[in-house]
Amino acid sequence: MIEVTINGRRVSVEKGEILLHAAKKAGVEIPTLCSHEGLLPDGNCRLCSVEVDEGGRKKLVASCMYPITREIAVETESERVLKARRTIVQLLVNRCPDAPVIRELCEKLGVEREERFSYEPDLCIRCGRCVRACATDGTDAIEMAGRGFSRHVAPPYEGEPKDCIGCLSCENVCPTGYITHEEEPGKRRIWGREFRTLRCERCGEYFATKEMLDWAQVPEEDRHLCDRCRKYEESRLFLAGEGKLAERLKKG
Protein backbone atom coordinates (compact mmCIF):
# COMPACT_ATOMS: atom_id res chain seq x y z
CA MET A 1 0.00 0.00 0.00
CA ILE A 2 1.06 3.56 -0.73
CA GLU A 3 -0.01 6.72 1.08
CA VAL A 4 -1.09 9.51 -1.28
CA THR A 5 -2.73 12.86 -0.72
CA ILE A 6 -5.79 13.73 -2.80
CA ASN A 7 -7.12 17.27 -2.33
CA GLY A 8 -5.39 17.47 1.06
CA ARG A 9 -6.74 14.14 2.27
CA ARG A 10 -4.44 11.20 3.00
CA VAL A 11 -5.57 7.88 1.56
CA SER A 12 -3.99 4.44 1.16
CA VAL A 13 -4.00 2.83 -2.26
CA GLU A 14 -2.50 -0.29 -3.75
CA LYS A 15 0.74 0.19 -5.66
CA GLY A 16 0.03 0.35 -9.38
CA GLU A 17 -3.62 1.40 -8.98
CA ILE A 18 -4.82 3.89 -11.58
CA LEU A 19 -5.22 7.37 -10.14
CA LEU A 20 -8.73 7.87 -11.56
CA HIS A 21 -9.94 4.71 -9.78
CA ALA A 22 -8.15 5.57 -6.54
CA ALA A 23 -9.79 9.00 -6.47
CA LYS A 24 -13.21 7.49 -7.08
CA LYS A 25 -12.73 5.06 -4.19
CA ALA A 26 -11.82 8.04 -2.01
CA GLY A 27 -15.08 9.74 -2.97
CA VAL A 28 -13.49 12.24 -5.36
CA GLU A 29 -15.22 12.47 -8.73
CA ILE A 30 -13.07 13.38 -11.72
CA PRO A 31 -14.91 14.16 -14.98
CA THR A 32 -14.07 12.04 -18.01
CA LEU A 33 -15.48 11.29 -21.43
CA CYS A 34 -13.34 8.59 -23.02
CA SER A 35 -13.01 6.41 -19.92
CA HIS A 36 -15.36 3.46 -19.45
CA GLU A 37 -15.14 0.74 -16.79
CA GLY A 38 -15.58 -2.01 -19.38
CA LEU A 39 -12.82 -0.76 -21.71
CA LEU A 40 -9.06 -0.38 -21.60
CA PRO A 41 -7.94 3.22 -20.83
CA ASP A 42 -7.00 5.39 -23.77
CA GLY A 43 -6.27 8.87 -22.42
CA ASN A 44 -8.06 10.32 -25.40
CA CYS A 45 -10.15 13.23 -24.11
CA ARG A 46 -7.78 14.48 -21.36
CA LEU A 47 -10.76 15.82 -19.45
CA CYS A 48 -9.68 13.73 -16.45
CA SER A 49 -6.38 15.64 -16.15
CA VAL A 50 -5.29 16.41 -12.60
CA GLU A 51 -2.25 18.11 -11.07
CA VAL A 52 0.27 15.76 -9.50
CA ASP A 53 3.12 16.82 -7.21
CA GLU A 54 6.00 14.36 -7.44
CA GLY A 55 8.58 15.46 -4.90
CA GLY A 56 8.03 19.18 -5.53
CA ARG A 57 7.65 18.83 -9.30
CA LYS A 58 4.10 19.56 -10.40
CA LYS A 59 2.61 18.45 -13.70
CA LEU A 60 -0.73 17.71 -15.34
CA VAL A 61 -1.44 14.04 -16.03
CA ALA A 62 -4.38 12.08 -17.42
CA SER A 63 -5.63 10.33 -14.29
CA CYS A 64 -7.11 7.44 -16.28
CA MET A 65 -3.61 6.52 -17.52
CA TYR A 66 -1.55 7.27 -14.40
CA PRO A 67 -0.52 4.30 -12.22
CA ILE A 68 0.41 5.22 -8.65
CA THR A 69 3.90 3.90 -7.88
CA ARG A 70 5.04 6.22 -5.07
CA GLU A 71 3.80 8.84 -2.63
CA ILE A 72 2.29 11.81 -4.47
CA ALA A 73 0.03 14.78 -3.79
CA VAL A 74 -2.88 15.26 -6.15
CA GLU A 75 -5.11 18.27 -6.80
CA THR A 76 -8.23 17.58 -8.86
CA GLU A 77 -9.73 21.09 -8.77
CA SER A 78 -6.74 23.44 -8.84
CA GLU A 79 -6.89 26.54 -11.05
CA ARG A 80 -4.41 24.94 -13.45
CA VAL A 81 -6.62 21.85 -13.74
CA LEU A 82 -9.82 23.84 -14.19
CA LYS A 83 -8.20 26.00 -16.87
CA ALA A 84 -7.16 22.88 -18.79
CA ARG A 85 -10.65 21.39 -18.50
CA ARG A 86 -12.31 24.59 -19.66
CA THR A 87 -10.04 24.67 -22.71
CA ILE A 88 -10.94 21.08 -23.59
CA VAL A 89 -14.66 21.69 -23.11
CA GLN A 90 -14.43 24.93 -25.12
CA LEU A 91 -13.01 23.01 -28.07
CA LEU A 92 -15.69 20.34 -27.75
CA VAL A 93 -18.65 22.70 -27.49
CA ASN A 94 -17.49 24.62 -30.55
CA ARG A 95 -17.86 21.42 -32.51
CA CYS A 96 -20.52 19.49 -30.60
CA PRO A 97 -22.88 22.13 -29.13
CA ASP A 98 -25.87 19.80 -29.14
CA ALA A 99 -24.35 16.93 -27.17
CA PRO A 100 -26.09 16.77 -23.75
CA VAL A 101 -22.95 15.63 -21.93
CA ILE A 102 -21.01 18.58 -23.34
CA ARG A 103 -23.75 21.07 -22.41
CA GLU A 104 -23.70 19.69 -18.86
CA LEU A 105 -19.93 20.17 -18.64
CA CYS A 106 -20.26 23.71 -20.01
CA GLU A 107 -22.76 24.58 -17.31
CA LYS A 108 -20.58 23.08 -14.59
CA LEU A 109 -17.37 24.79 -15.75
CA GLY A 110 -18.90 28.07 -16.89
CA VAL A 111 -18.02 27.64 -20.56
CA GLU A 112 -19.96 29.13 -23.47
CA ARG A 113 -19.59 28.46 -27.16
CA GLU A 114 -17.68 31.20 -28.93
CA GLU A 115 -19.75 32.52 -31.81
CA ARG A 116 -16.67 33.67 -33.72
CA PHE A 117 -15.85 30.03 -34.48
CA SER A 118 -17.69 28.45 -37.37
CA TYR A 119 -18.79 24.87 -36.80
CA GLU A 120 -20.71 21.98 -38.23
CA PRO A 121 -22.87 20.52 -35.42
CA ASP A 122 -21.81 16.97 -34.71
CA LEU A 123 -22.62 14.74 -31.75
CA CYS A 124 -19.42 12.70 -32.09
CA ILE A 125 -16.67 13.86 -29.70
CA ARG A 126 -14.03 11.42 -31.06
CA CYS A 127 -13.60 9.74 -27.68
CA GLY A 128 -12.92 6.37 -29.30
CA ARG A 129 -15.13 4.40 -26.92
CA CYS A 130 -17.03 2.75 -29.76
CA VAL A 131 -13.84 1.67 -31.54
CA ARG A 132 -12.41 0.17 -28.36
CA ALA A 133 -15.69 -1.58 -27.57
CA CYS A 134 -15.72 -3.13 -31.03
CA ALA A 135 -12.12 -4.24 -30.59
CA THR A 136 -12.92 -5.70 -27.17
CA ASP A 137 -15.74 -7.76 -28.72
CA GLY A 138 -13.18 -9.09 -31.14
CA THR A 139 -14.63 -7.86 -34.45
CA ASP A 140 -12.79 -4.55 -35.14
CA ALA A 141 -15.57 -3.55 -37.51
CA ILE A 142 -15.08 0.22 -37.08
CA GLU A 143 -12.07 2.51 -36.69
CA MET A 144 -10.98 6.12 -36.42
CA ALA A 145 -10.48 7.46 -39.94
CA GLY A 146 -9.05 10.72 -41.24
CA ARG A 147 -6.85 13.26 -39.48
CA GLY A 148 -7.23 16.52 -37.65
CA PHE A 149 -10.66 18.15 -37.89
CA SER A 150 -11.83 15.54 -40.41
CA ARG A 151 -11.13 12.64 -38.02
CA HIS A 152 -14.24 10.48 -37.60
CA VAL A 153 -15.52 6.99 -36.83
CA ALA A 154 -16.22 4.74 -39.81
CA PRO A 155 -15.99 1.16 -41.09
CA PRO A 156 -12.71 0.33 -42.88
CA TYR A 157 -12.41 2.13 -46.22
CA GLU A 158 -15.76 3.85 -45.52
CA GLY A 159 -17.57 0.81 -46.91
CA GLU A 160 -20.09 -1.65 -45.51
CA PRO A 161 -18.74 -3.09 -42.23
CA LYS A 162 -18.39 -6.74 -43.27
CA ASP A 163 -17.07 -7.70 -39.82
CA CYS A 164 -19.91 -6.03 -37.90
CA ILE A 165 -22.16 -8.47 -36.04
CA GLY A 166 -24.86 -5.97 -35.03
CA CYS A 167 -24.22 -6.37 -31.31
CA LEU A 168 -24.73 -2.63 -30.57
CA SER A 169 -21.69 -2.50 -28.26
CA CYS A 170 -20.58 0.69 -30.00
CA GLU A 171 -23.94 2.36 -29.41
CA ASN A 172 -24.10 1.22 -25.79
CA VAL A 173 -20.82 2.93 -24.82
CA CYS A 174 -21.32 6.12 -26.88
CA PRO A 175 -21.59 9.00 -24.36
CA THR A 176 -23.41 11.45 -26.65
CA GLY A 177 -25.97 9.39 -28.58
CA TYR A 178 -24.12 9.88 -31.86
CA ILE A 179 -24.31 6.18 -32.76
CA THR A 180 -27.85 4.90 -33.27
CA HIS A 181 -29.54 1.93 -34.91
CA GLU A 182 -32.90 1.16 -36.45
CA GLU A 183 -34.94 -1.74 -35.12
CA GLU A 184 -38.10 -3.40 -36.39
CA PRO A 185 -39.48 -6.92 -35.92
CA GLY A 186 -36.92 -9.32 -37.33
CA LYS A 187 -34.55 -6.60 -38.60
CA ARG A 188 -31.78 -4.39 -37.25
CA ARG A 189 -29.81 -1.78 -39.17
CA ILE A 190 -26.59 -0.11 -38.06
CA TRP A 191 -23.59 1.35 -39.91
CA GLY A 192 -25.48 0.97 -43.17
CA ARG A 193 -25.81 -2.79 -42.81
CA GLU A 194 -29.00 -4.76 -42.20
CA PHE A 195 -29.18 -7.82 -39.96
CA ARG A 196 -31.85 -10.43 -39.33
CA THR A 197 -32.74 -10.77 -35.65
CA LEU A 198 -33.83 -14.07 -34.11
CA ARG A 199 -36.99 -14.39 -32.04
CA CYS A 200 -37.21 -16.23 -28.72
CA GLU A 201 -39.66 -19.12 -28.93
CA ARG A 202 -40.76 -18.66 -25.33
CA CYS A 203 -41.19 -14.91 -24.75
CA GLY A 204 -41.39 -13.78 -28.36
CA GLU A 205 -38.71 -11.08 -28.05
CA TYR A 206 -36.12 -10.52 -30.78
CA PHE A 207 -32.88 -10.98 -28.89
CA ALA A 208 -29.84 -11.34 -31.17
CA THR A 209 -28.56 -11.35 -34.71
CA LYS A 210 -27.42 -14.54 -36.39
CA GLU A 211 -23.94 -12.99 -36.72
CA MET A 212 -23.77 -12.43 -32.95
CA LEU A 213 -24.55 -16.07 -32.22
CA ASP A 214 -22.14 -17.25 -34.92
CA TRP A 215 -19.38 -15.11 -33.39
CA ALA A 216 -20.15 -16.45 -29.91
CA GLN A 217 -20.20 -20.01 -31.33
CA VAL A 218 -23.63 -20.74 -29.86
CA PRO A 219 -24.79 -24.23 -30.93
CA GLU A 220 -27.81 -24.38 -33.25
CA GLU A 221 -29.88 -26.22 -30.63
CA ASP A 222 -29.42 -23.35 -28.16
CA ARG A 223 -30.53 -20.54 -30.48
CA HIS A 224 -34.29 -20.79 -29.99
CA LEU A 225 -34.31 -19.05 -26.57
CA CYS A 226 -33.02 -15.70 -25.35
CA ASP A 227 -30.63 -15.65 -22.38
CA ARG A 228 -33.39 -14.87 -19.88
CA CYS A 229 -35.65 -17.69 -21.04
CA ARG A 230 -32.80 -20.15 -21.35
CA LYS A 231 -31.85 -19.50 -17.73
CA TYR A 232 -35.48 -19.95 -16.74
CA GLU A 233 -35.67 -23.29 -18.54
CA GLU A 234 -32.41 -24.46 -17.01
CA SER A 235 -33.65 -23.51 -13.53
CA ARG A 236 -36.97 -25.26 -14.15
CA LEU A 237 -35.25 -28.46 -15.27
CA PHE A 238 -32.86 -28.28 -12.33
CA LEU A 239 -35.70 -27.87 -9.82
CA ALA A 240 -37.64 -30.65 -11.48
CA GLY A 241 -34.62 -32.91 -11.15
CA GLU A 242 -34.20 -31.95 -7.50
CA GLY A 243 -37.86 -32.75 -6.88
CA LYS A 244 -37.56 -36.21 -8.45
CA LEU A 245 -34.44 -36.92 -6.40
CA ALA A 246 -36.19 -35.87 -3.19
CA GLU A 247 -39.15 -38.09 -4.07
CA ARG A 248 -36.88 -41.11 -4.60
CA LEU A 249 -35.12 -40.48 -1.31
CA LYS A 250 -38.43 -40.20 0.50
CA LYS A 251 -39.52 -43.56 -0.89
CA GLY A 252 -36.47 -45.13 0.55
HELIX and SHEET records of a PDB file:
HELIX    1   1 LEU A   19  LYS A   25  1                                   7    
HELIX    2   2 SER A   63  MET A   65  5                                   3    
HELIX    3   3 GLU A   79  ARG A   95  1                                  17    
HELIX    4   4 PRO A  100  LEU A  109  1                                  10    
HELIX    5   5 ARG A  129  ASP A  137  1                                   9    
HELIX    6   6 GLY A  148  SER A  150  5                                   3    
HELIX    7   7 PRO A  156  GLU A  158  5                                   3    
HELIX    8   8 SER A  169  VAL A  173  1                                   5    
HELIX    9   9 LYS A  210  TRP A  215  1                                   6    
HELIX   10  10 GLU A  220  ASP A  222  5                                   3    
HELIX   11  11 ASP A  227  LYS A  251  1                                  25    
SHEET    1   A 5 ARG A   9  VAL A  13  0                                        
SHEET    2   A 5 ILE A   2  ILE A   6 -1                                        
SHEET    3   A 5 ALA A  73  GLU A  75  1                                        
SHEET    4   A 5 SER A  49  GLU A  54 -1                                        
SHEET    5   A 5 ARG A  57  ALA A  62 -1                                        
SHEET    1   B 2 GLU A 143  ALA A 145  0                                        
SHEET    2   B 2 HIS A 152  ALA A 154 -1                                        
SHEET    1   C 4 GLU A 182  GLU A 184  0                                        
SHEET    2   C 4 LYS A 187  ILE A 190 -1                                        
SHEET    3   C 4 ARG A 193  ARG A 199 -1                                        
SHEET    4   C 4 TYR A 206  THR A 209 -1                                        
END                                                                             
